[in-house]
Amino acid sequence: MGSFGYSINGQTTTWYDNVTIMIPSNYASITVSPPNPLLNRYVLFNDAELVVAGPWSSECTIANTLGVELGLYFKYGDYLVPIPYMWNFGMHTAESILNASSISIGPGMAFVKNGNEEPTYIMGYFALLTIYNSINGVTNTSIVTPGTPVKIGEPEIIVFNNGTRYVLQGYVINGSEYLSAASLSIVINGSTSIDIEWVRQYMVNVTSPIPILVNGNATSNYSGWVNAGSTITINAPKYYALNNKTRLAFQYFYVINYEPYYTINYPPYNLSFTIDSPMAFTATYTRQYLVNIVSAAPIYINGSAYTNYTGWVNEGSSLVLTIPRYYQLSNATRYVFNGNNTAITLTVDEPEELSINQWTRQYLINISSQYPVNINGTTTTQYTNWLDAGSIIVVRPSTVFTDGLLLQEPGLTLVVNGPMTINIKWTINWVLTAALYAVVVIIIVSIILLIRRSRRTMP
């Protein structure tokens, strides 16, 4: 919105109109370009005027005695500044005046007095100088005489204590001419705008216990100034091998943002970050050791079953080993664990090679017999037991008398190399049976003979 007004005493302003530009925009301006009727009488009227004429309805005024100072200014930021050039007549009003002439008496000021009108450009000895400094957003406006030399000098770098600095890029003159230099010397010939251009940079630190890539360059300690809004790319290896079955494993980037201050852990090991404040990146790694655990029968490591465990384990972490006392295989075969400890907690502080080898293979042995037999010192008719592979089974020979017969089994000596189911076979020993009965007959005959002899000898 623009406001228009006038001041009679130079102290107070009377505002008489407001103009609102109904166009969505972040910036709007009013440009006044007076025509030159000396060059083109048909030029469009587009000017700002402060005139003595009137009063209305195209009337003409004759000035008998005239002496007045007129000034035309516009508001520029916090300043009222004179227009940079003007003519000694007006064109846009229909009213006119005779016996009036104007001369320039200072920036933005003209003195109107009696005299012949001589249309001319009367403002040519001052210029508006605007200097804008992007480092602080300050605009300085001044009026200088054309031909005035102006020198601007700025430090090449301005460093702040918060990890921020500004680097001088150069100067932009009237929005188009660019000069890359630490200082500027220029002669002002007309209204001139000078923009002092800076680039803001932030301090960025990257540290790592091993070499990583920062913007494609290998380093373990990077420190540098980075343009605000630019992107830094950090690539960290996921693993870094050391000697003796030891390595470093990437965990996360510990990131510190200083303005506003916050910290965060970024798990990706390939990182692209837009720099909008001083920042620090630390690649965090943990030491790992290679652990190998083998076992003939499955064991449980942290709750999962393994016969061959190979893994990288973080330094200081623990593996809980649970070893079953028995592990059943198919076909009446099993493993038995002979160790004393079936629960082991292994704290990993170096590479480990562990073999769980206290296993013995056992087989199920079943021996049945119709009559008691002696098996490895135990007399039984049904022998069932798990025996170690390679064990010896001794079944002693036995003889029994049943149903008037002598039965005999010859005995066994066996090496256990698999599951066994044995039925002891008994056979009739006819020789022993016949001998037994012969003895019985002899005894009976002997008894009969003795009885008869005893009767004969009785008186």
C-alpha positions as CSV (number, residue, x, y, z in Angstrom):
1,M,0.0,0.0,0.0
2,G,1.3,3.4,-0.9
3,S,0.4,6.7,0.8
4,F,0.4,10.2,-0.7
5,G,0.5,13.5,1.1
6,Y,2.1,17.0,1.4
7,S,3.9,19.1,4.0
8,I,3.7,22.8,4.2
9,N,6.1,23.5,7.1
10,G,8.4,20.5,6.6
11,Q,7.5,19.2,10.1
12,T,4.1,17.7,9.6
13,T,2.5,15.8,6.7
14,T,-1.0,15.8,5.5
15,W,-1.9,12.5,3.8
16,Y,-4.6,12.6,1.3
17,D,-4.6,9.3,-0.5
18,N,-3.7,5.6,0.0
19,V,-3.2,3.2,-2.9
20,T,-3.4,-0.6,-2.4
21,I,-2.0,-2.9,-5.1
22,M,-4.3,-6.0,-5.1
23,I,-1.7,-8.4,-6.6
24,P,-0.4,-11.3,-4.5
25,S,3.3,-10.6,-4.2
26,N,6.2,-10.4,-1.8
27,Y,7.3,-7.2,-3.3
28,A,5.6,-4.3,-5.0
29,S,6.8,-0.8,-6.1
30,I,5.5,2.2,-7.9
31,T,7.8,3.5,-10.7
32,V,7.4,7.0,-12.0
33,S,9.0,7.8,-15.3
34,P,8.4,11.4,-16.5
35,P,8.1,11.8,-20.3
36,N,10.3,14.2,-22.3
37,P,7.9,16.3,-24.4
38,L,10.8,17.9,-26.2
39,L,11.5,14.6,-27.8
40,N,8.0,13.1,-28.3
41,R,4.9,15.1,-27.9
42,Y,2.8,12.0,-27.9
43,V,4.5,10.3,-25.1
44,L,2.2,8.9,-22.4
45,F,1.9,11.1,-19.3
46,N,3.3,9.2,-16.4
47,D,4.8,11.4,-13.8
48,A,4.6,12.8,-10.3
49,E,4.0,16.5,-10.1
50,L,4.1,19.3,-7.5
51,V,2.8,22.4,-9.3
52,V,1.6,25.9,-8.8
53,A,-1.5,26.3,-11.1
54,G,-5.1,26.1,-11.0
55,P,-7.3,26.1,-9.5
56,W,-9.6,23.8,-11.6
57,S,-11.5,23.2,-14.8
58,S,-8.6,23.8,-17.1
59,E,-8.3,27.4,-15.9
60,C,-5.1,29.5,-16.5
61,T,-3.5,31.5,-13.7
62,I,-1.4,34.7,-14.3
63,A,1.2,35.2,-11.6
64,N,1.7,38.8,-10.7
65,T,4.0,38.2,-7.8
66,L,5.4,34.8,-7.2
67,G,8.0,33.3,-4.9
68,V,7.6,29.8,-3.4
69,E,9.9,26.9,-2.6
70,L,8.5,23.5,-3.6
71,G,10.0,20.1,-2.7
72,L,9.0,16.6,-3.9
73,Y,10.2,13.6,-1.8
74,F,9.3,10.0,-1.5
75,K,9.7,7.6,1.4
76,Y,12.5,5.1,1.0
77,G,12.7,2.8,4.1
78,D,12.9,5.1,7.1
79,Y,14.0,8.1,5.0
80,L,12.3,10.8,3.0
81,V,14.5,11.3,0.0
82,P,14.2,13.6,-3.0
83,I,13.4,12.4,-6.4
84,P,16.6,11.9,-8.4
85,Y,15.7,14.2,-11.3
86,M,12.9,16.6,-12.3
87,W,11.7,19.1,-14.8
88,N,10.6,22.7,-14.2
89,F,7.1,22.2,-15.5
90,G,4.1,19.8,-15.1
91,M,2.2,18.1,-17.8
92,H,-0.5,16.0,-16.3
93,T,-2.7,18.7,-15.0
94,A,-5.1,20.5,-17.3
95,E,-4.6,23.8,-15.4
96,S,-1.8,26.1,-16.3
97,I,0.1,29.3,-15.1
98,L,1.7,32.2,-16.9
99,N,4.6,34.4,-15.8
100,A,6.2,31.5,-13.7
101,S,9.6,30.1,-13.9
102,S,11.4,27.6,-11.7
103,I,15.0,26.9,-10.8
104,S,16.7,24.2,-8.8
105,I,17.9,25.3,-5.3
106,G,18.8,22.0,-3.8
107,P,18.1,18.3,-3.7
108,G,14.4,17.8,-4.3
109,M,13.8,21.5,-4.1
110,A,12.8,24.2,-6.7
111,F,12.1,27.9,-6.4
112,V,9.2,29.2,-8.4
113,K,9.3,32.9,-9.3
114,N,8.0,35.3,-11.9
115,G,9.5,35.0,-15.3
116,N,9.2,33.3,-18.7
117,E,8.6,29.6,-18.8
118,E,11.6,27.8,-20.2
119,P,10.9,24.0,-20.1
120,T,14.1,22.3,-19.1
121,Y,15.6,19.6,-16.9
122,I,16.6,21.4,-13.8
123,M,17.9,18.7,-11.5
124,G,21.3,17.3,-12.3
125,Y,23.6,18.0,-9.5
126,F,22.7,15.3,-6.9
127,A,22.3,11.6,-6.9
128,L,20.7,9.1,-4.6
129,L,23.3,6.5,-3.3
130,T,21.9,3.4,-1.7
131,I,24.2,0.8,-0.1
132,Y,22.7,-2.5,1.1
133,N,24.7,-4.8,3.3
134,S,23.4,-8.4,3.2
135,I,25.3,-9.4,6.3
136,N,23.0,-7.5,8.6
137,G,20.2,-6.4,6.2
138,V,20.9,-2.7,6.7
139,T,20.3,-0.2,3.9
140,N,22.1,3.2,4.0
141,T,20.7,5.9,1.8
142,S,22.5,9.2,1.1
143,I,22.5,12.1,-1.4
144,V,25.7,12.9,-3.2
145,T,26.8,15.2,-5.9
146,P,27.4,13.6,-9.3
147,G,31.1,13.1,-9.8
148,T,31.6,12.2,-6.2
149,P,34.1,9.4,-5.7
150,V,32.9,6.7,-3.3
151,K,35.1,4.0,-1.8
152,I,33.7,1.0,0.1
153,G,36.0,-1.4,2.0
154,E,34.9,-4.5,3.8
155,P,37.0,-7.2,5.5
156,E,37.3,-10.3,3.4
157,I,36.1,-12.6,6.3
158,I,34.1,-11.8,9.4
159,V,34.1,-14.7,12.0
160,F,31.6,-15.0,14.8
161,N,32.2,-17.0,18.0
162,N,29.4,-19.5,17.3
163,G,31.1,-21.3,14.4
164,T,29.7,-19.0,11.8
165,R,31.5,-16.7,9.4
166,Y,30.8,-14.5,6.4
167,V,33.0,-14.4,3.4
168,L,32.9,-11.3,1.1
169,Q,31.9,-12.2,-2.4
170,G,31.9,-8.7,-4.0
171,Y,29.6,-5.9,-5.0
172,V,26.6,-5.7,-7.2
173,I,26.1,-2.2,-8.8
174,N,22.7,-1.2,-10.0
175,G,21.5,-4.8,-9.9
176,S,23.6,-6.0,-12.8
177,E,27.3,-5.1,-12.7
178,Y,29.3,-7.4,-10.4
179,L,32.7,-6.7,-9.0
180,S,34.6,-9.4,-7.1
181,A,37.0,-7.5,-4.9
182,A,37.6,-6.7,-1.2
183,S,37.0,-3.0,-1.8
184,L,35.1,-0.9,-4.3
185,S,36.1,2.6,-5.7
186,I,33.4,4.2,-7.9
187,V,32.5,7.7,-9.1
188,I,28.8,8.4,-8.7
189,N,27.4,9.9,-11.9
190,G,23.7,9.2,-11.1
191,S,21.5,7.5,-8.7
192,T,23.3,4.3,-7.7
193,S,22.5,1.2,-5.7
194,I,25.3,-1.0,-4.3
195,D,24.7,-4.4,-2.8
196,I,27.5,-5.8,-0.6
197,E,27.3,-9.6,-1.2
198,W,28.4,-12.1,1.4
199,V,28.2,-15.9,1.7
200,R,27.5,-17.4,5.1
201,Q,29.5,-20.4,6.1
202,Y,29.4,-22.8,9.0
203,M,32.1,-24.8,10.7
204,V,31.7,-28.5,10.2
205,N,33.7,-31.2,12.0
206,V,33.8,-34.9,11.2
207,T,35.7,-37.4,13.3
208,S,36.0,-41.1,13.0
209,P,38.3,-43.8,14.5
210,I,39.0,-45.1,11.0
211,P,39.3,-43.4,7.6
212,I,35.9,-42.5,6.0
213,L,34.9,-40.5,2.9
214,V,33.9,-36.9,3.4
215,N,32.7,-35.4,0.1
216,G,34.7,-38.2,-1.6
217,N,37.9,-37.6,0.2
218,A,39.3,-40.2,2.7
219,T,40.0,-38.8,6.2
220,S,39.5,-39.6,9.9
221,N,39.4,-35.9,11.0
222,Y,37.8,-33.3,8.9
223,S,37.3,-29.7,9.9
224,G,36.2,-27.0,7.4
225,W,34.0,-24.1,6.6
226,V,30.9,-25.1,4.5
227,N,28.6,-22.8,2.6
228,A,25.1,-22.5,4.2
229,G,22.6,-24.6,2.3
230,S,25.2,-26.8,0.7
231,T,25.3,-30.6,1.2
232,I,28.0,-32.6,2.9
233,T,28.2,-36.3,2.0
234,I,29.8,-38.8,4.4
235,N,30.4,-42.5,3.6
236,A,31.6,-44.7,6.4
237,P,32.5,-48.4,5.8
238,K,30.1,-50.8,7.5
239,Y,32.9,-52.9,8.8
240,Y,36.7,-52.3,9.2
241,A,38.8,-55.4,9.6
242,L,41.7,-55.4,12.1
243,N,44.1,-58.3,12.7
244,N,43.6,-61.5,14.7
245,K,39.9,-62.0,13.9
246,T,38.9,-58.6,15.1
247,R,36.9,-55.9,13.4
248,L,35.1,-52.6,13.9
249,A,31.4,-52.5,13.1
250,F,29.6,-49.2,12.3
251,Q,26.8,-48.3,14.8
252,Y,25.6,-44.7,13.9
253,F,26.6,-41.1,13.4
254,Y,26.4,-39.0,16.5
255,V,25.3,-35.6,15.1
256,I,25.4,-32.3,17.0
257,N,23.5,-29.4,15.5
258,Y,24.5,-26.2,17.3
259,E,21.8,-23.7,16.2
260,P,19.3,-24.7,17.3
261,Y,21.1,-27.1,19.6
262,Y,20.2,-30.7,19.4
263,T,21.8,-34.1,19.1
264,I,20.6,-37.2,17.2
265,N,21.9,-40.6,16.2
266,Y,21.7,-41.4,12.5
267,P,22.0,-45.2,11.8
268,P,22.8,-45.0,8.0
269,Y,26.5,-45.3,7.3
270,N,26.0,-43.3,4.1
271,L,24.9,-39.8,5.0
272,S,23.9,-36.7,3.1
273,F,23.2,-33.6,5.2
274,T,22.2,-30.0,4.3
275,I,24.3,-27.7,6.4
276,D,22.1,-25.0,8.0
277,S,24.1,-24.4,11.2
278,P,27.5,-25.3,12.7
279,M,27.6,-29.1,13.0
280,A,29.7,-32.0,14.2
281,F,29.5,-35.6,13.0
282,T,31.2,-38.5,14.9
283,A,31.2,-42.0,13.4
284,T,30.7,-44.4,16.2
285,Y,32.1,-48.0,15.9
286,T,32.1,-51.0,18.2
287,R,34.8,-53.6,18.4
288,Q,33.7,-57.2,17.5
289,Y,35.4,-60.5,17.8
290,L,34.9,-63.7,15.7
291,V,33.5,-66.5,17.8
292,N,33.4,-70.2,16.6
293,I,31.6,-72.9,18.6
294,V,31.3,-76.4,17.3
295,S,29.5,-79.4,18.9
296,A,28.7,-82.9,17.8
297,A,25.2,-82.5,19.2
298,P,23.0,-79.4,19.0
299,I,23.5,-76.9,21.9
300,Y,21.6,-73.7,22.6
301,I,23.3,-70.3,22.2
302,N,21.2,-67.4,23.4
303,G,18.2,-69.6,22.9
304,S,18.9,-70.8,19.4
305,A,20.1,-74.3,18.5
306,Y,23.5,-74.7,16.8
307,T,26.0,-77.5,16.0
308,N,28.3,-75.0,14.3
309,Y,28.1,-71.4,15.5
310,T,30.1,-68.7,13.7
311,G,29.4,-65.0,14.4
312,W,30.9,-61.6,15.1
313,V,30.1,-60.6,18.7
314,N,30.4,-57.2,20.2
315,E,33.2,-56.7,22.7
316,G,31.9,-57.2,26.3
317,S,28.7,-58.9,25.3
318,S,27.8,-62.4,26.6
319,L,26.8,-65.7,25.0
320,V,24.7,-68.1,27.1
321,L,25.4,-71.7,26.2
322,T,22.9,-74.3,27.4
323,I,24.0,-77.9,26.8
324,P,21.4,-80.7,27.0
325,R,22.5,-83.8,29.1
326,Y,21.1,-86.1,26.4
327,Y,20.4,-85.6,22.7
328,Q,18.2,-88.2,21.1
329,L,19.1,-89.5,17.6
330,S,17.0,-91.9,15.5
331,N,17.2,-95.7,15.6
332,A,17.7,-96.1,19.4
333,T,20.8,-93.9,19.4
334,R,21.7,-90.9,21.5
335,Y,24.5,-88.6,22.7
336,V,25.2,-88.1,26.4
337,F,27.1,-85.1,27.6
338,N,29.8,-86.0,30.0
339,G,30.9,-82.6,31.1
340,N,30.2,-81.2,34.5
341,N,28.7,-77.9,33.4
342,T,25.6,-77.8,31.2
343,A,25.2,-74.0,31.5
344,I,28.0,-71.7,30.4
345,T,28.1,-67.9,30.2
346,L,30.8,-66.7,27.8
347,T,31.9,-63.0,28.1
348,V,33.5,-62.1,24.8
349,D,36.6,-60.0,25.2
350,E,38.8,-61.7,22.5
351,P,38.3,-64.0,19.5
352,E,37.0,-67.4,20.7
353,E,37.4,-71.0,19.4
354,L,35.3,-73.4,21.5
355,S,34.7,-77.1,20.9
356,I,32.0,-78.9,22.9
357,N,33.5,-82.4,22.6
358,Q,32.5,-84.1,25.8
359,W,29.9,-86.2,24.0
360,T,29.6,-90.0,24.0
361,R,27.5,-92.0,21.6
362,Q,25.2,-94.5,23.3
363,Y,23.0,-97.3,22.0
364,L,19.9,-98.9,23.5
365,I,20.5,-102.5,24.4
366,N,17.6,-104.9,25.0
367,I,18.3,-108.5,26.1
368,S,15.4,-110.8,27.1
369,S,15.5,-114.4,28.4
370,Q,13.0,-117.0,29.4
371,Y,15.1,-117.9,32.4
372,P,17.4,-115.7,34.5
373,V,20.8,-115.1,33.1
374,N,23.8,-113.1,34.3
375,I,24.5,-110.0,32.2
376,N,27.5,-107.9,33.2
377,G,27.1,-109.2,36.8
378,T,23.3,-108.7,37.0
379,T,21.0,-111.7,37.0
380,T,17.8,-110.9,35.2
381,T,15.4,-112.1,32.6
382,Q,15.0,-108.6,31.0
383,Y,18.0,-106.3,30.5
384,T,17.4,-102.8,29.1
385,N,20.2,-100.2,29.2
386,W,22.0,-97.4,27.3
387,L,25.6,-98.4,26.7
388,D,28.5,-96.4,25.4
389,A,29.7,-97.3,21.9
390,G,32.5,-99.8,22.2
391,S,31.3,-101.2,25.5
392,I,31.4,-105.0,26.2
393,I,28.3,-107.1,27.0
394,V,29.1,-110.4,28.8
395,V,26.2,-112.9,29.2
396,R,27.5,-115.7,31.3
397,P,26.6,-119.4,30.3
398,S,23.7,-120.8,32.3
399,T,21.9,-124.1,32.8
400,V,18.4,-124.6,34.3
401,F,16.4,-127.7,35.1
402,T,12.8,-127.4,34.1
403,D,10.1,-129.9,33.2
404,G,12.4,-132.8,33.8
405,L,15.0,-131.4,31.4
406,L,18.3,-129.6,31.6
407,L,18.2,-126.4,29.4
408,Q,21.4,-124.6,28.6
409,E,22.5,-121.2,26.9
410,P,26.1,-120.9,25.8
411,G,26.6,-117.2,26.9
412,L,27.6,-114.2,24.8
413,T,30.4,-111.6,24.6
414,L,29.4,-108.6,22.4
415,V,30.9,-105.3,21.5
416,V,28.4,-102.5,21.4
417,N,28.5,-100.7,18.0
418,G,24.8,-100.2,17.5
419,P,21.4,-100.7,19.0
420,M,20.8,-104.3,20.0
421,T,17.7,-106.4,20.7
422,I,18.7,-110.0,21.8
423,N,16.6,-112.9,22.9
424,I,18.6,-115.6,24.8
425,K,18.0,-119.0,23.3
426,W,17.8,-122.0,25.6
427,T,18.4,-125.6,24.3
428,I,18.0,-129.1,25.9
429,N,21.3,-130.6,26.8
430,W,20.5,-134.3,26.3
431,V,23.8,-135.5,27.5
432,L,23.5,-133.8,30.8
433,T,19.9,-134.8,31.1
434,A,20.7,-138.4,30.3
435,A,23.6,-138.3,32.8
436,L,21.3,-136.8,35.4
437,Y,18.8,-139.6,34.9
438,A,21.5,-142.3,34.9
439,V,22.7,-141.0,38.3
440,V,19.1,-141.0,39.6
441,V,18.7,-144.6,38.4
442,I,21.9,-145.7,40.0
443,I,20.9,-144.1,43.2
444,I,17.5,-145.8,43.1
445,V,19.1,-149.2,42.3
446,S,21.6,-148.7,45.1
447,I,18.9,-147.9,47.6
448,I,16.9,-151.0,46.6
449,L,20.0,-153.2,46.9
450,L,20.7,-151.8,50.3
451,I,17.2,-152.5,51.5
452,R,17.3,-156.1,50.3
453,R,20.7,-156.7,52.0
454,S,19.3,-155.3,55.2
455,R,16.4,-157.8,55.2
456,R,18.7,-160.8,54.7
457,T,20.8,-160.0,57.6
458,M,18.0,-159.6,60.0
459,P,17.7,-162.5,62.6
